[in-house]
């Protein structure tokens, strides 16, 4: 995984949540949009100040965070 230079975290921005380039766009918002079935191009259209690399790094960051913690899931 390359550097996550587009993901920032500041106590005074969005309650300290991970954001894209210091903007008030959280990683969780981006990941939620993709998880809901929206295409990257749709998200970029809705948020013209984002770039494709912002979305890719948000997904990389979320994947990295998911590896850091064991989450107990319901069994089928």
Buried (B, 14 or more C-beta within 10 A) or exposed (E): EEEBEBBBEEEEBBEEEBBBBEBEBBBBBBBEBBEEEBEBEEBBEEBEEBBEEBBBBBBBBBEEEEEEEEEEEEEE
